[in-house]
Each structure stands twice: as C-alpha cells, then as structure tokens.
C-alpha cells in the first residue's frame, strides 16, 4: 500500500499540473513518469515477479474424490448451528 502522504502528494501534483485544468502538458508527462518510476522502485524491493502461473489445488478424483466430497458434504450438512 502507498503511504497516505505520498498519495496526497501525487493527487496534489495531478490537480495542479493536469492539462485539463491549465497545467503544462510536458511538465505533467515528465512529472507523471517520475512519480511512476518512484512508485515502481518502492513497489517491490525484493524484485519478485508476480506474473507467474497461477497454481490451484486440485481435488482428488475417482473413489477417493467421491469419498472426499461425501465427507465434506456430511460435515457441512450435520455441523452444529452457528447461532444459538
């Protein structure tokens, strides 16, 4: 998450320098690139990648899967009520 002060500074810059409110277009583009570069440097200090493949748990199949589903259904169906 970003720091609230950094977010406030970014929003203040955009309000002040945006071309739609009379700011200079070139200044806005360079300032926005500078803010994005600073955010990219802070976003992941370890350099880890988050665009790898998504791996999910697979449920067992066959007879084992059937018994697993029946066991889960039974435990949900006959559990104690959550409200007294």
PyMOL Python script that loads the backbone (N, CA, C, O; Angstrom):
from pymol import cmd

cmd.read_pdbstr("""\
ATOM      1  N   UNK A   1       0.838  -1.180   0.000  1.00  0.00           N
ATOM      2  CA  UNK A   1       0.000   0.000   0.000  1.00  0.00           C
ATOM      3  C   UNK A   1       0.886   1.247   0.000  1.00  0.00           C
ATOM      4  O   UNK A   1       2.013   1.235   0.495  1.00  0.00           O
ATOM      5  N   UNK A   2       0.352   2.297  -0.558  1.00  0.00           N
ATOM      6  CA  UNK A   2       1.101   3.539  -0.585  1.00  0.00           C
ATOM      7  C   UNK A   2       0.842   4.321   0.691  1.00  0.00           C
ATOM      8  O   UNK A   2      -0.209   4.205   1.323  1.00  0.00           O
ATOM      9  N   UNK A   3       1.806   5.096   1.034  1.00  0.00           N
ATOM     10  CA  UNK A   3       1.699   5.955   2.203  1.00  0.00           C
ATOM     11  C   UNK A   3       0.663   7.046   1.912  1.00  0.00           C
ATOM     12  O   UNK A   3       0.638   7.565   0.796  1.00  0.00           O
ATOM     13  N   UNK A   4      -0.183   7.408   2.863  1.00  0.00           N
ATOM     14  CA  UNK A   4      -1.184   8.458   2.610  1.00  0.00           C
ATOM     15  C   UNK A   4      -0.560   9.793   2.210  1.00  0.00           C
ATOM     16  O   UNK A   4      -1.146  10.540   1.427  1.00  0.00           O
ATOM     17  N   UNK A   5       0.625  10.096   2.742  1.00  0.00           N
ATOM     18  CA  UNK A   5       1.276  11.356   2.359  1.00  0.00           C
ATOM     19  C   UNK A   5       1.740  11.311   0.908  1.00  0.00           C
ATOM     20  O   UNK A   5       1.628  12.305   0.190  1.00  0.00           O
ATOM     21  N   UNK A   6       2.260  10.165   0.472  1.00  0.00           N
ATOM     22  CA  UNK A   6       2.686  10.026  -0.925  1.00  0.00           C
ATOM     23  C   UNK A   6       1.482  10.126  -1.856  1.00  0.00           C
ATOM     24  O   UNK A   6       1.544  10.762  -2.909  1.00  0.00           O
ATOM     25  N   UNK A   7       0.403   9.496  -1.455  1.00  0.00           N
ATOM     26  CA  UNK A   7      -0.816   9.543  -2.271  1.00  0.00           C
ATOM     27  C   UNK A   7      -1.342  10.977  -2.350  1.00  0.00           C
ATOM     28  O   UNK A   7      -1.754  11.428  -3.420  1.00  0.00           O
ATOM     29  N   UNK A   8      -1.329  11.692  -1.231  1.00  0.00           N
ATOM     30  CA  UNK A   8      -1.785  13.079  -1.220  1.00  0.00           C
ATOM     31  C   UNK A   8      -0.889  13.948  -2.105  1.00  0.00           C
ATOM     32  O   UNK A   8      -1.383  14.814  -2.827  1.00  0.00           O
ATOM     33  N   UNK A   9       0.414  13.720  -2.050  1.00  0.00           N
ATOM     34  CA  UNK A   9       1.337  14.493  -2.890  1.00  0.00           C
ATOM     35  C   UNK A   9       1.095  14.204  -4.369  1.00  0.00           C
ATOM     36  O   UNK A   9       1.126  15.117  -5.194  1.00  0.00           O
ATOM     37  N   UNK A  10       0.857  12.947  -4.702  1.00  0.00           N
ATOM     38  CA  UNK A  10       0.584  12.580  -6.090  1.00  0.00           C
ATOM     39  C   UNK A  10      -0.708  13.238  -6.576  1.00  0.00           C
ATOM     40  O   UNK A  10      -0.757  13.777  -7.681  1.00  0.00           O
ATOM     41  N   UNK A  11      -1.744  13.190  -5.753  1.00  0.00           N
ATOM     42  CA  UNK A  11      -3.021  13.789  -6.141  1.00  0.00           C
ATOM     43  C   UNK A  11      -2.896  15.310  -6.280  1.00  0.00           C
ATOM     44  O   UNK A  11      -3.482  15.908  -7.183  1.00  0.00           O
ATOM     45  N   UNK A  12      -2.135  15.924  -5.387  1.00  0.00           N
ATOM     46  CA  UNK A  12      -1.935  17.370  -5.453  1.00  0.00           C
ATOM     47  C   UNK A  12      -1.206  17.738  -6.741  1.00  0.00           C
ATOM     48  O   UNK A  12      -1.551  18.728  -7.386  1.00  0.00           O
ATOM     49  N   UNK A  13      -0.198  16.947  -7.124  1.00  0.00           N
ATOM     50  CA  UNK A  13       0.526  17.211  -8.368  1.00  0.00           C
ATOM     51  C   UNK A  13      -0.407  17.106  -9.569  1.00  0.00           C
ATOM     52  O   UNK A  13      -0.377  17.951 -10.464  1.00  0.00           O
ATOM     53  N   UNK A  14      -1.234  16.068  -9.582  1.00  0.00           N
ATOM     54  CA  UNK A  14      -2.132  15.876 -10.723  1.00  0.00           C
ATOM     55  C   UNK A  14      -3.149  17.010 -10.789  1.00  0.00           C
ATOM     56  O   UNK A  14      -3.456  17.497 -11.877  1.00  0.00           O
ATOM     57  N   UNK A  15      -3.671  17.433  -9.655  1.00  0.00           N
ATOM     58  CA  UNK A  15      -4.631  18.548  -9.654  1.00  0.00           C
ATOM     59  C   UNK A  15      -3.987  19.845 -10.145  1.00  0.00           C
ATOM     60  O   UNK A  15      -4.619  20.635 -10.845  1.00  0.00           O
ATOM     61  N   UNK A  16      -2.732  20.053  -9.772  1.00  0.00           N
ATOM     62  CA  UNK A  16      -2.046  21.292 -10.118  1.00  0.00           C
ATOM     63  C   UNK A  16      -1.566  21.293 -11.567  1.00  0.00           C
ATOM     64  O   UNK A  16      -1.681  22.313 -12.248  1.00  0.00           O
ATOM     65  N   UNK A  17      -1.034  20.178 -12.049  1.00  0.00           N
ATOM     66  CA  UNK A  17      -0.330  20.174 -13.331  1.00  0.00           C
ATOM     67  C   UNK A  17      -1.105  19.527 -14.470  1.00  0.00           C
ATOM     68  O   UNK A  17      -0.594  19.477 -15.590  1.00  0.00           O
ATOM     69  N   UNK A  18      -2.305  19.033 -14.236  1.00  0.00           N
ATOM     70  CA  UNK A  18      -3.041  18.352 -15.307  1.00  0.00           C
ATOM     71  C   UNK A  18      -3.389  19.338 -16.420  1.00  0.00           C
ATOM     72  O   UNK A  18      -3.809  20.460 -16.137  1.00  0.00           O
ATOM     73  N   UNK A  19      -3.220  18.939 -17.675  1.00  0.00           N
ATOM     74  CA  UNK A  19      -3.503  19.846 -18.795  1.00  0.00           C
ATOM     75  C   UNK A  19      -4.963  20.298 -18.871  1.00  0.00           C
ATOM     76  O   UNK A  19      -5.236  21.377 -19.396  1.00  0.00           O
ATOM     77  N   UNK A  20      -5.886  19.519 -18.372  1.00  0.00           N
ATOM     78  CA  UNK A  20      -7.294  19.907 -18.433  1.00  0.00           C
ATOM     79  C   UNK A  20      -7.621  21.070 -17.500  1.00  0.00           C
ATOM     80  O   UNK A  20      -8.642  21.733 -17.681  1.00  0.00           O
ATOM     81  N   UNK A  21      -6.780  21.325 -16.514  1.00  0.00           N
ATOM     82  CA  UNK A  21      -7.020  22.443 -15.595  1.00  0.00           C
ATOM     83  C   UNK A  21      -6.002  23.560 -15.799  1.00  0.00           C
ATOM     84  O   UNK A  21      -5.804  24.395 -14.916  1.00  0.00           O
ATOM     85  N   UNK A  22      -5.364  23.573 -16.955  1.00  0.00           N
ATOM     86  CA  UNK A  22      -4.466  24.664 -17.308  1.00  0.00           C
ATOM     87  C   UNK A  22      -3.000  24.407 -17.047  1.00  0.00           C
ATOM     88  O   UNK A  22      -2.192  25.330 -17.152  1.00  0.00           O
ATOM     89  N   UNK A  23      -2.631  23.195 -16.714  1.00  0.00           N
ATOM     90  CA  UNK A  23      -1.222  22.881 -16.486  1.00  0.00           C
ATOM     91  C   UNK A  23      -0.486  22.636 -17.794  1.00  0.00           C
ATOM     92  O   UNK A  23      -1.101  22.440 -18.843  1.00  0.00           O
ATOM     93  N   UNK A  24       0.818  22.649 -17.717  1.00  0.00           N
ATOM     94  CA  UNK A  24       1.657  22.412 -18.886  1.00  0.00           C
ATOM     95  C   UNK A  24       1.696  20.910 -19.185  1.00  0.00           C
ATOM     96  O   UNK A  24       1.949  20.100 -18.293  1.00  0.00           O
ATOM     97  N   UNK A  25       1.447  20.552 -20.430  1.00  0.00           N
ATOM     98  CA  UNK A  25       1.382  19.142 -20.813  1.00  0.00           C
ATOM     99  C   UNK A  25       2.729  18.449 -20.624  1.00  0.00           C
ATOM    100  O   UNK A  25       2.787  17.347 -20.079  1.00  0.00           O
ATOM    101  N   UNK A  26       3.808  19.085 -21.071  1.00  0.00           N
ATOM    102  CA  UNK A  26       5.138  18.464 -20.960  1.00  0.00           C
ATOM    103  C   UNK A  26       5.548  18.272 -19.501  1.00  0.00           C
ATOM    104  O   UNK A  26       6.113  17.239 -19.141  1.00  0.00           O
ATOM    105  N   UNK A  27       5.262  19.265 -18.670  1.00  0.00           N
ATOM    106  CA  UNK A  27       5.570  19.148 -17.240  1.00  0.00           C
ATOM    107  C   UNK A  27       4.762  18.006 -16.615  1.00  0.00           C
ATOM    108  O   UNK A  27       5.272  17.259 -15.780  1.00  0.00           O
ATOM    109  N   UNK A  28       3.516  17.882 -17.023  1.00  0.00           N
ATOM    110  CA  UNK A  28       2.664  16.824 -16.482  1.00  0.00           C
ATOM    111  C   UNK A  28       3.191  15.448 -16.875  1.00  0.00           C
ATOM    112  O   UNK A  28       3.245  14.546 -16.039  1.00  0.00           O
ATOM    113  N   UNK A  29       3.576  15.278 -18.128  1.00  0.00           N
ATOM    114  CA  UNK A  29       4.070  13.983 -18.601  1.00  0.00           C
ATOM    115  C   UNK A  29       5.366  13.607 -17.889  1.00  0.00           C
ATOM    116  O   UNK A  29       5.519  12.466 -17.453  1.00  0.00           O
ATOM    117  N   UNK A  30       6.294  14.541 -17.765  1.00  0.00           N
ATOM    118  CA  UNK A  30       7.556  14.226 -17.088  1.00  0.00           C
ATOM    119  C   UNK A  30       7.345  13.979 -15.598  1.00  0.00           C
ATOM    120  O   UNK A  30       7.962  13.081 -15.026  1.00  0.00           O
ATOM    121  N   UNK A  31       6.487  14.759 -14.971  1.00  0.00           N
ATOM    122  CA  UNK A  31       6.213  14.558 -13.546  1.00  0.00           C
ATOM    123  C   UNK A  31       5.523  13.236 -13.285  1.00  0.00           C
ATOM    124  O   UNK A  31       5.831  12.552 -12.309  1.00  0.00           O
ATOM    125  N   UNK A  32       4.589  12.871 -14.153  1.00  0.00           N
ATOM    126  CA  UNK A  32       3.891  11.593 -14.002  1.00  0.00           C
ATOM    127  C   UNK A  32       4.854  10.429 -14.209  1.00  0.00           C
ATOM    128  O   UNK A  32       4.776   9.428 -13.496  1.00  0.00           O
ATOM    129  N   UNK A  33       5.757  10.548 -15.174  1.00  0.00           N
ATOM    130  CA  UNK A  33       6.759   9.498 -15.381  1.00  0.00           C
ATOM    131  C   UNK A  33       7.670   9.378 -14.162  1.00  0.00           C
ATOM    132  O   UNK A  33       8.036   8.271 -13.765  1.00  0.00           O
ATOM    133  N   UNK A  34       8.033  10.508 -13.570  1.00  0.00           N
ATOM    134  CA  UNK A  34       8.872  10.495 -12.367  1.00  0.00           C
ATOM    135  C   UNK A  34       8.139   9.824 -11.200  1.00  0.00           C
ATOM    136  O   UNK A  34       8.731   9.024 -10.475  1.00  0.00           O
ATOM    137  N   UNK A  35       6.865  10.145 -11.019  1.00  0.00           N
ATOM    138  CA  UNK A  35       6.086   9.530  -9.940  1.00  0.00           C
ATOM    139  C   UNK A  35       5.909   8.029 -10.162  1.00  0.00           C
ATOM    140  O   UNK A  35       5.989   7.245  -9.217  1.00  0.00           O
ATOM    141  N   UNK A  36       5.670   7.636 -11.398  1.00  0.00           N
ATOM    142  CA  UNK A  36       5.511   6.206 -11.695  1.00  0.00           C
ATOM    143  C   UNK A  36       6.815   5.447 -11.477  1.00  0.00           C
ATOM    144  O   UNK A  36       6.801   4.320 -10.982  1.00  0.00           O
ATOM    145  N   UNK A  37       7.934   6.054 -11.841  1.00  0.00           N
ATOM    146  CA  UNK A  37       9.229   5.402 -11.623  1.00  0.00           C
ATOM    147  C   UNK A  37       9.510   5.254 -10.134  1.00  0.00           C
ATOM    148  O   UNK A  37      10.026   4.225  -9.698  1.00  0.00           O
ATOM    149  N   UNK A  38       9.175   6.273  -9.355  1.00  0.00           N
ATOM    150  CA  UNK A  38       9.383   6.198  -7.906  1.00  0.00           C
ATOM    151  C   UNK A  38       8.484   5.127  -7.296  1.00  0.00           C
ATOM    152  O   UNK A  38       8.905   4.404  -6.394  1.00  0.00           O
ATOM    153  N   UNK A  39       7.254   5.024  -7.782  1.00  0.00           N
ATOM    154  CA  UNK A  39       6.337   4.006  -7.263  1.00  0.00           C
ATOM    155  C   UNK A  39       6.800   2.612  -7.659  1.00  0.00           C
ATOM    156  O   UNK A  39       6.648   1.668  -6.884  1.00  0.00           O
ATOM    157  N   UNK A  40       7.361   2.472  -8.852  1.00  0.00           N
ATOM    158  CA  UNK A  40       7.842   1.157  -9.289  1.00  0.00           C
ATOM    159  C   UNK A  40       9.047   0.721  -8.459  1.00  0.00           C
ATOM    160  O   UNK A  40       9.208  -0.465  -8.173  1.00  0.00           O
ATOM    161  N   UNK A  41       9.888   1.669  -8.077  1.00  0.00           N
ATOM    162  CA  UNK A  41      11.048   1.334  -7.246  1.00  0.00           C
ATOM    163  C   UNK A  41      10.621   0.880  -5.858  1.00  0.00           C
ATOM    164  O   UNK A  41      11.250  -0.003  -5.276  1.00  0.00           O
ATOM    165  N   UNK A  42       9.568   1.467  -5.325  1.00  0.00           N
ATOM    166  CA  UNK A  42       9.116   1.146  -3.977  1.00  0.00           C
ATOM    167  C   UNK A  42       8.178  -0.040  -3.938  1.00  0.00           C
ATOM    168  O   UNK A  42       7.996  -0.644  -2.881  1.00  0.00           O
ATOM    169  N   UNK A  43       7.580  -0.388  -5.058  1.00  0.00           N
ATOM    170  CA  UNK A  43       6.522  -1.394  -5.036  1.00  0.00           C
ATOM    171  C   UNK A  43       7.023  -2.769  -4.633  1.00  0.00           C
ATOM    172  O   UNK A  43       6.344  -3.474  -3.886  1.00  0.00           O
ATOM    173  N   UNK A  44       8.192  -3.166  -5.108  1.00  0.00           N
ATOM    174  CA  UNK A  44       8.696  -4.495  -4.776  1.00  0.00           C
ATOM    175  C   UNK A  44      10.204  -4.425  -4.566  1.00  0.00           C
ATOM    176  O   UNK A  44      10.970  -4.593  -5.515  1.00  0.00           O
ATOM    177  N   UNK A  45      10.634  -4.179  -3.336  1.00  0.00           N
ATOM    178  CA  UNK A  45      12.069  -4.012  -3.108  1.00  0.00           C
ATOM    179  C   UNK A  45      12.880  -5.283  -3.342  1.00  0.00           C
ATOM    180  O   UNK A  45      14.080  -5.199  -3.602  1.00  0.00           O
ATOM    181  N   UNK A  46      12.256  -6.454  -3.255  1.00  0.00           N
ATOM    182  CA  UNK A  46      12.982  -7.704  -3.453  1.00  0.00           C
ATOM    183  C   UNK A  46      13.097  -8.088  -4.921  1.00  0.00           C
ATOM    184  O   UNK A  46      13.847  -9.003  -5.259  1.00  0.00           O
ATOM    185  N   UNK A  47      12.375  -7.413  -5.791  1.00  0.00           N
ATOM    186  CA  UNK A  47      12.422  -7.720  -7.209  1.00  0.00           C
ATOM    187  C   UNK A  47      11.669  -8.985  -7.584  1.00  0.00           C
ATOM    188  O   UNK A  47      11.950  -9.591  -8.618  1.00  0.00           O
ATOM    189  N   UNK A  48      10.717  -9.387  -6.756  1.00  0.00           N
ATOM    190  CA  UNK A  48       9.956 -10.596  -7.065  1.00  0.00           C
ATOM    191  C   UNK A  48       8.980 -10.329  -8.200  1.00  0.00           C
ATOM    192  O   UNK A  48       8.510  -9.207  -8.388  1.00  0.00           O
ATOM    193  N   UNK A  49       8.691 -11.365  -8.941  1.00  0.00           N
ATOM    194  CA  UNK A  49       7.737 -11.245 -10.037  1.00  0.00           C
ATOM    195  C   UNK A  49       6.409 -11.825  -9.604  1.00  0.00           C
ATOM    196  O   UNK A  49       6.361 -12.861  -8.940  1.00  0.00           O
ATOM    197  N   UNK A  50       5.342 -11.165  -9.975  1.00  0.00           N
ATOM    198  CA  UNK A  50       4.004 -11.605  -9.588  1.00  0.00           C
ATOM    199  C   UNK A  50       3.188 -12.040 -10.796  1.00  0.00           C
ATOM    200  O   UNK A  50       1.976 -12.225 -10.685  1.00  0.00           O
ATOM    201  N   UNK A  51       3.826 -12.206 -11.940  1.00  0.00           N
ATOM    202  CA  UNK A  51       3.076 -12.583 -13.128  1.00  0.00           C
ATOM    203  C   UNK A  51       3.310 -14.043 -13.503  1.00  0.00           C
ATOM    204  O   UNK A  51       3.157 -14.416 -14.666  1.00  0.00           O
ATOM    205  N   UNK A  52       3.675 -14.860 -12.540  1.00  0.00           N
ATOM    206  CA  UNK A  52       3.889 -16.282 -12.795  1.00  0.00           C
ATOM    207  C   UNK A  52       2.572 -17.016 -12.960  1.00  0.00           C
ATOM    208  O   UNK A  52       1.502 -16.428 -12.804  1.00  0.00           O
ATOM    209  N   UNK A  53       2.649 -18.297 -13.275  1.00  0.00           N
ATOM    210  CA  UNK A  53       1.415 -19.060 -13.464  1.00  0.00           C
ATOM    211  C   UNK A  53       0.667 -19.236 -12.142  1.00  0.00           C
ATOM    212  O   UNK A  53       1.269 -19.355 -11.075  1.00  0.00           O
ATOM    213  N   UNK A  54      -0.645 -19.247 -12.246  1.00  0.00           N
ATOM    214  CA  UNK A  54      -1.494 -19.450 -11.080  1.00  0.00           C
ATOM    215  C   UNK A  54      -1.712 -20.948 -10.917  1.00  0.00           C
ATOM    216  O   UNK A  54      -2.185 -21.621 -11.834  1.00  0.00           O
ATOM    217  N   UNK A  55      -1.368 -21.457  -9.756  1.00  0.00           N
ATOM    218  CA  UNK A  55      -1.495 -22.882  -9.499  1.00  0.00           C
ATOM    219  C   UNK A  55      -2.525 -23.058  -8.401  1.00  0.00           C
ATOM    220  O   UNK A  55      -2.392 -22.490  -7.317  1.00  0.00           O
ATOM    221  N   UNK A  56      -3.545 -23.838  -8.679  1.00  0.00           N
ATOM    222  CA  UNK A  56      -4.581 -24.084  -7.683  1.00  0.00           C
ATOM    223  C   UNK A  56      -4.523 -25.505  -7.182  1.00  0.00           C
ATOM    224  O   UNK A  56      -3.910 -26.374  -7.801  1.00  0.00           O
ATOM    225  N   UNK A  57      -5.162 -25.733  -6.065  1.00  0.00           N
ATOM    226  CA  UNK A  57      -5.237 -27.083  -5.532  1.00  0.00           C
ATOM    227  C   UNK A  57      -6.224 -27.886  -6.365  1.00  0.00           C
ATOM    228  O   UNK A  57      -7.284 -27.392  -6.748  1.00  0.00           O
ATOM    229  N   UNK A  58      -5.862 -29.112  -6.633  1.00  0.00           N
ATOM    230  CA  UNK A  58      -6.776 -29.983  -7.355  1.00  0.00           C
ATOM    231  C   UNK A  58      -7.376 -30.970  -6.373  1.00  0.00           C
ATOM    232  O   UNK A  58      -6.698 -31.464  -5.471  1.00  0.00           O
ATOM    233  N   UNK A  59      -8.621 -31.242  -6.554  1.00  0.00           N
ATOM    234  CA  UNK A  59      -9.287 -32.201  -5.687  1.00  0.00           C
ATOM    235  C   UNK A  59      -9.045 -33.600  -6.223  1.00  0.00           C
ATOM    236  O   UNK A  59      -8.922 -33.796  -7.432  1.00  0.00           O
ATOM    237  N   UNK A  60      -8.977 -34.557  -5.335  1.00  0.00           N
ATOM    238  CA  UNK A  60      -8.748 -35.923  -5.798  1.00  0.00           C
ATOM    239  C   UNK A  60      -9.928 -36.432  -6.622  1.00  0.00           C
ATOM    240  O   UNK A  60     -11.069 -36.022  -6.413  1.00  0.00           O
ATOM    241  N   UNK A  61      -9.637 -37.320  -7.549  1.00  0.00           N
ATOM    242  CA  UNK A  61     -10.675 -37.884  -8.389  1.00  0.00           C
ATOM    243  C   UNK A  61     -10.940 -39.337  -8.048  1.00  0.00           C
ATOM    244  O   UNK A  61     -10.322 -39.891  -7.140  1.00  0.00           O
ATOM    245  N   UNK A  62     -11.847 -39.943  -8.766  1.00  0.00           N
ATOM    246  CA  UNK A  62     -12.150 -41.356  -8.579  1.00  0.00           C
ATOM    247  C   UNK A  62     -12.869 -41.622  -7.269  1.00  0.00           C
ATOM    248  O   UNK A  62     -13.615 -40.780  -6.768  1.00  0.00           O
ATOM    249  N   UNK A  63     -12.631 -42.805  -6.724  1.00  0.00           N
ATOM    250  CA  UNK A  63     -13.293 -43.211  -5.484  1.00  0.00           C
ATOM    251  C   UNK A  63     -12.847 -42.312  -4.332  1.00  0.00           C
ATOM    252  O   UNK A  63     -13.655 -41.939  -3.481  1.00  0.00           O
ATOM    253  N   UNK A  64     -11.580 -41.971  -4.309  1.00  0.00           N
ATOM    254  CA  UNK A  64     -11.081 -41.105  -3.248  1.00  0.00           C
ATOM    255  C   UNK A  64     -11.758 -39.735  -3.306  1.00  0.00           C
ATOM    256  O   UNK A  64     -12.100 -39.165  -2.269  1.00  0.00           O
ATOM    257  N   UNK A  65     -11.951 -39.212  -4.507  1.00  0.00           N
ATOM    258  CA  UNK A  65     -12.633 -37.932  -4.659  1.00  0.00           C
ATOM    259  C   UNK A  65     -14.084 -38.009  -4.229  1.00  0.00           C
ATOM    260  O   UNK A  65     -14.603 -37.086  -3.602  1.00  0.00           O
ATOM    261  N   UNK A  66     -14.737 -39.111  -4.566  1.00  0.00           N
ATOM    262  CA  UNK A  66     -16.132 -39.286  -4.168  1.00  0.00           C
ATOM    263  C   UNK A  66     -16.258 -39.325  -2.650  1.00  0.00           C
ATOM    264  O   UNK A  66     -17.123 -38.662  -2.077  1.00  0.00           O
ATOM    265  N   UNK A  67     -15.396 -40.101  -2.002  1.00  0.00           N
ATOM    266  CA  UNK A  67     -15.459 -40.164  -0.540  1.00  0.00           C
ATOM    267  C   UNK A  67     -15.104 -38.815   0.082  1.00  0.00           C
ATOM    268  O   UNK A  67     -15.653 -38.450   1.122  1.00  0.00           O
ATOM    269  N   UNK A  68     -14.201 -38.082  -0.537  1.00  0.00           N
ATOM    270  CA  UNK A  68     -13.850 -36.758  -0.032  1.00  0.00           C
ATOM    271  C   UNK A  68     -15.043 -35.813  -0.123  1.00  0.00           C
ATOM    272  O   UNK A  68     -15.324 -35.079   0.825  1.00  0.00           O
ATOM    273  N   UNK A  69     -15.748 -35.824  -1.254  1.00  0.00           N
ATOM    274  CA  UNK A  69     -16.919 -34.963  -1.410  1.00  0.00           C
ATOM    275  C   UNK A  69     -18.030 -35.341  -0.450  1.00  0.00           C
ATOM    276  O   UNK A  69     -18.675 -34.462   0.121  1.00  0.00           O
ATOM    277  N   UNK A  70     -18.269 -36.642  -0.260  1.00  0.00           N
ATOM    278  CA  UNK A  70     -19.310 -37.082   0.670  1.00  0.00           C
ATOM    279  C   UNK A  70     -18.936 -36.680   2.091  1.00  0.00           C
ATOM    280  O   UNK A  70     -19.793 -36.233   2.853  1.00  0.00           O
ATOM    281  N   UNK A  71     -17.682 -36.834   2.449  1.00  0.00           N
ATOM    282  CA  UNK A  71     -17.232 -36.465   3.791  1.00  0.00           C
ATOM    283  C   UNK A  71     -17.398 -34.968   4.029  1.00  0.00           C
ATOM    284  O   UNK A  71     -17.859 -34.560   5.096  1.00  0.00           O
ATOM    285  N   UNK A  72     -17.028 -34.142   3.044  1.00  0.00           N
ATOM    286  CA  UNK A  72     -17.206 -32.697   3.198  1.00  0.00           C
ATOM    287  C   UNK A  72     -18.676 -32.319   3.268  1.00  0.00           C
ATOM    288  O   UNK A  72     -19.059 -31.477   4.079  1.00  0.00           O
ATOM    289  N   UNK A  73     -19.505 -32.932   2.428  1.00  0.00           N
ATOM    290  CA  UNK A  73     -20.936 -32.653   2.454  1.00  0.00           C
ATOM    291  C   UNK A  73     -21.521 -33.026   3.802  1.00  0.00           C
ATOM    292  O   UNK A  73     -22.313 -32.269   4.363  1.00  0.00           O
ATOM    293  N   UNK A  74     -21.145 -34.173   4.327  1.00  0.00           N
ATOM    294  CA  UNK A  74     -21.688 -34.646   5.599  1.00  0.00           C
ATOM    295  C   UNK A  74     -21.271 -33.719   6.739  1.00  0.00           C
ATOM    296  O   UNK A  74     -22.078 -33.402   7.613  1.00  0.00           O
ATOM    297  N   UNK A  75     -20.015 -33.290   6.728  1.00  0.00           N
ATOM    298  CA  UNK A  75     -19.563 -32.410   7.810  1.00  0.00           C
ATOM    299  C   UNK A  75     -20.252 -31.056   7.741  1.00  0.00           C
ATOM    300  O   UNK A  75     -20.505 -30.446   8.780  1.00  0.00           O
ATOM    301  N   UNK A  76     -20.562 -30.569   6.543  1.00  0.00           N
ATOM    302  CA  UNK A  76     -21.277 -29.296   6.417  1.00  0.00           C
ATOM    303  C   UNK A  76     -22.755 -29.452   6.742  1.00  0.00           C
ATOM    304  O   UNK A  76     -23.358 -28.586   7.376  1.00  0.00           O
ATOM    305  N   UNK A  77     -23.321 -30.549   6.308  1.00  0.00           N
ATOM    306  CA  UNK A  77     -24.761 -30.758   6.479  1.00  0.00           C
ATOM    307  C   UNK A  77     -25.131 -30.972   7.938  1.00  0.00           C
ATOM    308  O   UNK A  77     -26.168 -30.489   8.391  1.00  0.00           O
ATOM    309  N   UNK A  78     -24.306 -31.683   8.668  1.00  0.00           N
ATOM    310  CA  UNK A  78     -24.648 -32.057  10.033  1.00  0.00           C
ATOM    311  C   UNK A  78     -23.802 -31.343  11.092  1.00  0.00           C
ATOM    312  O   UNK A  78     -23.649 -31.838  12.209  1.00  0.00           O
ATOM    313  N   UNK A  79     -23.255 -30.181  10.735  1.00  0.00           N
ATOM    314  CA  UNK A  79     -22.491 -29.445  11.742  1.00  0.00           C
ATOM    315  C   UNK A  79     -23.437 -28.741  12.707  1.00  0.00           C
ATOM    316  O   UNK A  79     -24.630 -28.599  12.440  1.00  0.00           O
ATOM    317  N   UNK A  80     -22.890 -28.309  13.816  1.00  0.00           N
ATOM    318  CA  UNK A  80     -23.685 -27.623  14.822  1.00  0.00           C
ATOM    319  C   UNK A  80     -24.101 -26.264  14.277  1.00  0.00           C
ATOM    320  O   UNK A  80     -23.382 -25.684  13.463  1.00  0.00           O
ATOM    321  N   UNK A  81     -25.237 -25.748  14.703  1.00  0.00           N
ATOM    322  CA  UNK A  81     -25.661 -24.430  14.220  1.00  0.00           C
ATOM    323  C   UNK A  81     -24.717 -23.333  14.706  1.00  0.00           C
ATOM    324  O   UNK A  81     -24.141 -23.423  15.789  1.00  0.00           O
ATOM    325  N   UNK A  82     -24.574 -22.312  13.895  1.00  0.00           N
ATOM    326  CA  UNK A  82     -23.676 -21.220  14.243  1.00  0.00           C
ATOM    327  C   UNK A  82     -24.331 -20.235  15.198  1.00  0.00           C
ATOM    328  O   UNK A  82     -23.643 -19.494  15.900  1.00  0.00           O
ATOM    329  N   UNK A  83     -25.654 -20.224  15.226  1.00  0.00           N
ATOM    330  CA  UNK A  83     -26.400 -19.294  16.067  1.00  0.00           C
ATOM    331  C   UNK A  83     -27.111 -20.084  17.141  1.00  0.00           C
ATOM    332  O   UNK A  83     -27.674 -21.145  16.872  1.00  0.00           O
ATOM    333  N   UNK A  84     -27.088 -19.575  18.343  1.00  0.00           N
ATOM    334  CA  UNK A  84     -27.763 -20.289  19.423  1.00  0.00           C
ATOM    335  C   UNK A  84     -29.222 -19.990  19.447  1.00  0.00           C
ATOM    336  O   UNK A  84     -29.945 -20.510  20.297  1.00  0.00           O
TER     337      UNK A  84
END
""", "prot")
cmd.dss("prot")
cmd.show_as("cartoon", "prot")
cmd.util.cbc("prot")
cmd.orient("prot")
